[in-house]
Amino acid sequence: MNIVPSLLNRSESAVYKELLGIASNAGMRVFPKARLSDVIEKGRSFLTQREFNFYTRSHFDFVLTDNAYRPMMVVEYDGPIHAQDKVQRERDEIKNELCQKANLGILRINDRYVTKLENGMTLLRWIIEVRDIARAFNEAQISGQIPWDEPFDPIFMQPGANVKRFPYWLSQKTTQSIHDFFDKLDRSVPKGWTSICGEDENGNGFRMSFLYFGEQALWIQTGMKKQNLDFGLDDLLMELDTCELGLRLKKYCEGEISSCAKGKLLPIFQRFCEKYRALPSHSSGTDPFHCSWNPKGGWSF
């Protein structure tokens, strides 16, 4: 018998390193490879034999706790096998259900959550810190410090004395780059920025965004797994989608990719609307397709 080379693989190690930094800034603690039965109390809950076996033998990738070691949320790193292997998908679903029963948030991530930086933050850091700010905001509303009709928006939040970051807006620089691009175009050229969002039958979120200028367009489609987390999936997907669109615009401006003809984009737009029962999400500037949407009839082209 031999000692394993490492408790964490390379990707898990990168996630753990990022989580340690986040936890240190936010007054949290992080534990890797914690058993489910050490984090969730079964109590009198009924579990099938398969669920019970999984509950007693499996572990979470990472558990975030407060300073009193109370579990706050779980982070699971899902490699490519999680989407390809049926058995693994079933195991993931059991874990999701157990967390839901225990009212424990679980976030499923892949490499892009820790390898891409936007506005000085990884996506993983932004999610955890915004979730922590949202919790503090909610507590302030309960105590009467903030009016109940005041909406929460991380853009206008300052994380705290130890974190010098404002505005708390992941896609800030990307959004500015899009407006700068439009400002450089001739004023007579029709232009706009449109986004729509929807979901599939499993609750996975999808978003399509495009920049339209004259008869040309740049577009991006982004997807995200349904998250069992008390965090707005739409907000998260919007930030991720905007950053991806900005990256596409940068490549276009540097001559790495070409734009798409407006006529070729329309059927792609229509298929997305039909497949994901899409709703309007964001629109500025002119409408390239002269389409409309209403709650009863959906899209009209």
N, C-alpha and C positions, 0 to 999 in steps of 0.2 A: 504494500500500500504506500501511496505517496501523498504529500500535501499538494493541493491544487495550485497551479501557478499564480492564480489571482481569484479573489472572490467576485471581481467585476471584470467584464470584458471591456474592450477599448471604448465603446460607445457609452456603456454604463458609467465608466470612470469619468468621462467628460461631463455627463449629466450630474454625477455626484459632486464634482468639483464646482460646477455652476450653482448647484443647490446649496453647497456650503457657504458660498459667497452671499447668496440671497438670504439664507437663514441668519447669517451673521449680521447683515444690515437690518433685518426685520425683527430681531429678537426672537428667533425661532431656533429649533434644533432639527437635525435631519438624521434619520437612521436607515441604513441600507439593509436589505434582506431580512426584514422583520416578518415573523410568522403571522398569518391571518389571525390565528387563535390568541396571539399576544396583543393584537390591536383591537379586535372586535370580540365582545362578549356574546356568546350564543344565547344565554339566558334560557327562556322557554320557547324560543323560536323553533318551529319545525323545519328540519332540513331533510331532504331525501338522502339516501345512503351515499349517492354520488356527491352531493353537495357537502355532506358531512366529511367524507374522505378528503375532499378538496380543501375544506375549511381547516382540517387538522394537519394537513401535510404540505400546504403551499405557503408561499411568502409573498409579500409586497416587494416591489423593487426598491421603493423609497417611501418613507413616512415622515412627514413634517409635523412637529409638535410645537407647543408653546414652551416657555421656560419651565413650566411645571410638568412637562413631559405628557401633556394631554394631546392625543392625536388631533390634528387639524385638517389634514388632507393627505392623499396618497398620490404619488407620481409613478406612473408605469411607463417604462421605455418599451415601445413596440417596434421590433425590427421587421424586416420584410416577411418573415415566416408567419407573423400574426395575420396578415391579409391572405396568405396562400394556403395555410394549413387549417382544415376544417376542425380538427381536434383542438388546436390552439384557440380558434375563434370561440369554440364552445366553452373552453376554460376561461377565456376572457369575459364571456357573458356571465358565467357563474360569479366571477369576482365582482363584476359590475353590480349584479343583483344583491350580493352580500353587503357591499358598501352602501347601496341604496337603502336596504333594510336598516342598516345601522346609522343612516343619515351622515355618512362620511363621504366627503367629496373625493372623486378620483379623476385625475387628469392623465390622459393617454397622449404620449408625445413620440416624435421620431427625431431624426438627426437635425432637421431644419430648426427645431426649437432651441437648439444650443449652438449651432454653427453660424447662424446668420445674425448680424448686428444691424439694428435699425435705431437711429437716434441714440446710439450709445447703449442700447439694451438688447439682450436676447429676447426672443418671444417668451421663453420660459420665465424669465425674470419679470417681464411686463405682466404676465398673467397672475403670478403669485403676489406681486406687490400691489397690483390694482385690486385683486381680491381682498388683500389685507386692508387697503384703504377703504374699500366699499364696506367692509365689516365695521371699521371705525366710524364711518359716515352713518351707518344704520344705528349704531349705538348712540351716536350724538343726537339723532332724530328721536330715539326712544326717550332719552334724558331731557329732551326739550331744548337742546342747544342749537339745533337746526330745524327749521319749519318742516312739517310733513310734506308740504307741496313743493319742496325744493328738490329738483331731480339730481341724481348722481351722474356726474360726467367727469371721468378721470382727467380730461384735458385741463380742467380748472383746479386740479388738486395739487398740493405740495406734499410729497410723501412724509416729510418729517425733518427735524433739525439735522439729522446725521446724513441725509441724502439730498445733495444739491442738484435737483433735477426739476425743471419747470420750463415750459408746460409738460405735463405728463402725457405725451402724445406720441405714440410709436411711429406713426406715419407722417409726422410733421414735415420733415425735410422732403419726403417724397411728394406730399401734397403741394408744397411750395414749388418744387421742380416742375410739376405739371402746369401750374399757373404761369410760371416763367416761360415755359415752352409756348403756351398759348399767346402770351403777351408779345412774343417775338414774331408771330405770324401777322400777315397783312390783315388789317381790320375788316377788309371786305370778304375774307375767307370765313365761311360758316364753320363753327367749331363747338364742341361740347364734350362733356364727360358724363357717362351714364353707367349706372350699376343696377343689377337686378339680383335677387336672391331667392333660393328655394331649398327644398329638401327632398330626399328620396323616401321610400316606404319605411326605411329603418331609422329615420330621423337624422341621417347624416346631412350636414349643411353644405350647400354649394352657392357660389357667387360668380357672376360674370360681369366684367367691367370692360368698357372700351372708351378710347379717346377718338373723337371724330374730328377731322379737319379737311374741309373741302370734300373731295370724293374718296379720301383715304381714311383708314382707321387702324388702330392698334388695339388688340383685345387680349384678355387673359381670363381663364376659368380656374377657379380655386375651390378646393373641397376640404372638408374637415370632418372627422369622425364625431358622432354624437358624444358629447361629454357629460358624464355624471358629476357635474360641478355646479355650484351655485354661482354661476358666472354667465353673462349673456353671450351665447354662442354667436349671435349676429354681430355683436360688437367686435368679438375676437376675429371672426371671419372677415369683417370689413377692414380691420387693420392689416391683417395678413394679405388680403387681396390688393389693397392699395399699395403696399410695399412691393408686391410682385409686379403690379402694373407699372410702377415707377422704374423697376429694374428693366422692364421691357422697353420703356421709353428711352432709358439711358442707352441701351444697346442699339436702338433705332438711330438716335442722335449720333452715335459713334460709328454708324455704318455697318454694324454687325448683322442686322436683320432688316428686312423690308416691311413696308406697311402692307395692308390688305385693302383691296378695293371694297368700297361700301356695299356694292351689290353682292359680293361673296359673303359678307358678314351677315346679311339679313337672314338667310336660311339657318345659319348657325344660331343666331339669336332666337329664332322661332322654335327650333328644336329644343333649346335649353328651356324656354318658357313652358313648352308642353311636357317635357320629361320631368322637370322638377317643380311644376306648378308654381312658377316663379312670380314674385311680387316686385313692384318697383321699390328700389332702395335709395338711390341717389341720382340726382340729375341736375346738371348745370349747363348753361349754354343752349344751343339749338338742338332740336330733335332730328336725327338723321333719317329716321324711318317714318316719321309722322304717324306714330302709333299711339294708342291710349289704352288705359286699363281701368276697369271698375270692378267692385266686389262681386257683382252679380254675373257679369258677362265675361270677365277676364280680359284678355288682350284682344284688341282690334287693330288690324294692320291695313 
